[in-house]
């Protein structure tokens, strides 16, 4: 039992227009190293959120704001927050800032209660997201991709994330050198405006390294043990301070 508890637990959070199936190629690899892997289907795209326990949580793309909000609410349950080419807010600006600045917002519904949606067409998928992946992976995605929401209204109602919650969790940012989905200026802004433990690169991958560079992504994720140890030490210090 003690040995099982010492193994890494990865919680993988998908991005917009996708669901938990996005991680099907990656999931077996950490598991082959005796790590636990939990795939979350976000409520708007799949079944529901499972309980998150002490874990390394990985957010991809627009799964980043979901990860950030979870870190803010449950900092004691997350040892490391990994932003895999993910939108990463800070504790100064509202979580909606990145959506406001880098997306062309299209709304439907009444002026009082609008709803933002986005879709990904085959040309966008091929040229911006899956340009390195195999054709069979792209064809699979075309059959499974769905309209998604930016949750702009919800994010715009959120207060800035707290230093005590979100700001207290160890953060790591992963980027890929062939990514065409997220503007380089945005990536630099997020890296420069967040206190990160590390910035790690996956070479030869586009926006979807879980498809194009699965093994390399797994290898980089397995390095998170060193960051997880630091996160656990941080929480132990916090508990001691609370007792005192």
C-alpha positions in Angstrom: 0.0 0.0 0.0 2.8 2.4 0.9 4.6 1.7 -2.4 1.4 2.5 -4.3 0.9 5.8 -2.5 4.4 6.9 -3.5 3.7 6.5 -7.2 2.9 9.5 -9.3 -0.7 10.2 -9.9 -1.4 12.2 -13.2 -4.7 13.8 -13.8 -5.1 14.8 -17.5 -7.6 17.6 -18.5 -8.5 18.0 -22.1 -8.9 21.2 -24.1 -11.8 22.8 -26.0 -13.8 20.8 -28.5 -12.4 17.6 -27.2 -12.9 15.1 -24.3 -11.0 12.5 -22.4 -10.3 10.3 -25.5 -7.6 12.9 -26.4 -5.2 11.2 -24.0 -5.7 7.5 -25.2 -2.2 7.2 -26.7 -0.5 8.7 -23.7 -2.4 7.0 -20.9 -0.7 3.5 -21.1 2.8 4.9 -21.0 2.9 6.3 -17.4 0.8 3.3 -16.4 3.5 1.0 -17.7 5.8 2.7 -15.1 3.3 1.9 -12.4 1.9 5.5 -12.2 -1.8 6.2 -11.8 -3.5 8.1 -14.6 -7.0 9.7 -14.3 -8.7 11.1 -17.4 -11.3 13.8 -16.7 -14.2 14.4 -19.0 -15.2 18.0 -18.3 -18.9 18.3 -17.7 -19.6 20.3 -20.9 -17.9 17.8 -23.1 -18.4 14.4 -21.5 -19.6 12.8 -18.3 -18.5 14.7 -15.3 -15.5 15.7 -13.1 -14.1 12.9 -10.9 -12.7 13.6 -7.4 -9.2 14.9 -7.6 -6.8 13.8 -4.9 -3.2 14.7 -4.3 -1.9 14.7 -7.9 0.1 16.2 -10.7 -2.7 17.8 -12.8 -2.0 18.5 -16.5 -4.2 21.0 -18.4 -4.0 21.3 -22.2 -5.0 24.3 -24.3 -8.2 25.8 -23.0 -8.2 23.2 -20.2 -5.7 25.6 -18.6 -8.3 27.9 -17.0 -10.1 24.9 -15.6 -6.8 23.7 -14.1 -6.1 27.2 -12.7 -9.6 27.5 -11.0 -9.2 24.0 -9.5 -5.7 24.9 -8.2 -7.2 28.1 -6.6 -10.1 26.1 -4.9 -8.1 23.0 -3.9 -4.4 24.0 -3.6 -3.9 21.3 -0.9 -4.9 18.5 -3.3 -2.6 19.4 -6.2 1.2 19.0 -5.9 2.0 20.4 -9.4 0.0 22.2 -12.0 1.3 21.4 -15.5 0.2 23.8 -18.3 0.7 21.9 -21.5 0.5 24.6 -24.2 -2.4 25.7 -22.0 -3.8 29.1 -21.3 -2.2 30.1 -18.0 -3.7 33.1 -16.1 -1.9 34.9 -13.3 -3.0 36.4 -10.0 -3.2 40.0 -11.2 -5.7 39.9 -14.1 -9.1 38.1 -14.4 -9.0 34.6 -15.9 -11.0 35.9 -18.9 -8.1 38.3 -19.9 -6.4 35.8 -22.2 -9.7 34.9 -23.9 -10.5 38.6 -24.4 -7.1 39.4 -25.8 -6.4 36.5 -28.1 -9.8 35.3 -29.4 -12.3 36.7 -31.7 -15.5 36.3 -29.6 -18.7 35.2 -31.4 -21.8 35.2 -29.2 -25.2 33.7 -29.5 -28.3 34.2 -27.3 -29.8 37.4 -25.8 -27.6 40.5 -25.1 -28.2 39.9 -21.4 -27.0 36.3 -21.4 -24.8 35.5 -24.3 -23.0 32.3 -24.9 -19.6 31.9 -26.6 -18.9 29.0 -28.9 -16.2 27.8 -31.2 -15.7 25.1 -33.7 -12.7 23.6 -35.4 -12.9 22.8 -39.1 -10.8 20.3 -41.0 -8.5 22.8 -42.5 -7.8 24.4 -39.0 -7.2 20.9 -37.5 -4.8 20.0 -40.3 -2.8 23.2 -40.5 -2.7 24.4 -36.9 -3.2 21.5 -34.6 -2.3 18.2 -36.2 0.3 19.1 -38.9 2.9 16.7 -37.5 0.6 13.9 -36.4 -0.2 10.9 -38.6 -3.1 11.2 -41.1 -5.0 8.4 -39.3 -4.9 10.4 -36.0 -6.2 13.5 -37.9 -9.0 11.4 -39.4 -10.0 10.1 -36.0 -10.1 13.6 -34.6 -12.4 14.8 -37.4 -15.0 12.2 -36.4 -14.9 13.0 -32.7 -14.3 16.8 -32.5 -17.4 18.8 -31.3 -18.4 22.5 -30.8 -17.0 23.9 -27.6 -17.5 26.9 -25.3 -14.9 29.4 -24.3 -16.9 29.9 -21.0 -16.1 33.6 -21.5 -19.1 34.8 -19.4 -18.2 32.5 -16.5 -14.5 33.5 -16.6 -15.4 37.2 -16.8 -17.4 36.9 -13.6 -14.5 35.3 -11.7 -12.3 37.4 -9.4 -8.6 37.3 -9.9 -7.0 34.0 -8.7 -5.5 34.2 -5.2 -1.9 34.1 -4.2 -2.9 31.8 -1.3 -4.6 29.3 -3.6 -3.5 29.2 -7.2 -0.4 31.2 -6.5 0.8 28.7 -3.9 0.9 25.7 -6.1 4.0 24.7 -8.1 3.5 25.5 -11.8 5.3 24.2 -14.8 4.8 25.2 -18.5 5.4 22.9 -21.4 5.7 24.2 -25.0 6.3 22.6 -28.4 8.6 24.1 -31.0 6.1 23.4 -33.9 3.0 24.7 -32.2 0.9 26.8 -34.5 -2.2 27.2 -32.4 -1.0 29.6 -29.7 0.7 32.8 -30.7 4.3 33.1 -29.6 3.7 36.5 -28.0 1.0 34.9 -25.8 3.3 32.1 -24.7 6.0 34.6 -23.8 3.5 36.7 -21.9 2.3 33.7 -19.9 5.8 32.6 -19.1 7.0 36.1 -18.2 3.9 36.9 -16.0 3.8 33.7 -13.9 6.3 32.5 -11.3 7.2 29.1 -12.9 9.3 26.3 -11.5 10.3 25.2 -15.0 9.6 25.8 -18.7 10.1 22.6 -20.6 10.2 22.0 -24.4 8.9 19.0 -26.4 10.9 19.2 -29.7 9.3 18.2 -33.0 5.7 18.4 -31.7 2.8 20.6 -32.7 -0.1 21.6 -30.5 -1.1 18.0 -29.9 2.0 16.2 -28.5 -0.1 13.5 -27.0 -0.6 12.3 -30.6 2.6 13.3 -32.4 5.2 12.9 -29.7 3.6 10.6 -27.2 6.8 9.0 -25.8 8.6 12.4 -25.5 5.6 13.9 -23.7 5.6 10.9 -21.3 9.3 11.3 -20.6 8.9 15.0 -19.8 5.9 14.3 -17.6 7.8 11.7 -15.7 10.3 14.4 -14.7 7.5 16.0 -12.7 8.5 13.8 -9.7 11.1 16.3 -8.7 8.5 19.1 -8.8 5.9 16.9 -7.0 8.4 16.4 -4.1 8.8 20.1 -3.8 5.0 20.6 -3.8 4.6 18.0 -1.0 7.3 19.7 1.0 5.5 23.0 0.6 2.2 21.6 1.9 4.0 20.0 4.9 5.4 23.4 5.8 2.0 25.0 5.5 0.5 22.3 7.9 3.3 23.0 10.4 2.7 26.7 10.2 -1.1 26.2 10.8 -0.4 24.1 13.9 1.9 26.8 15.2 
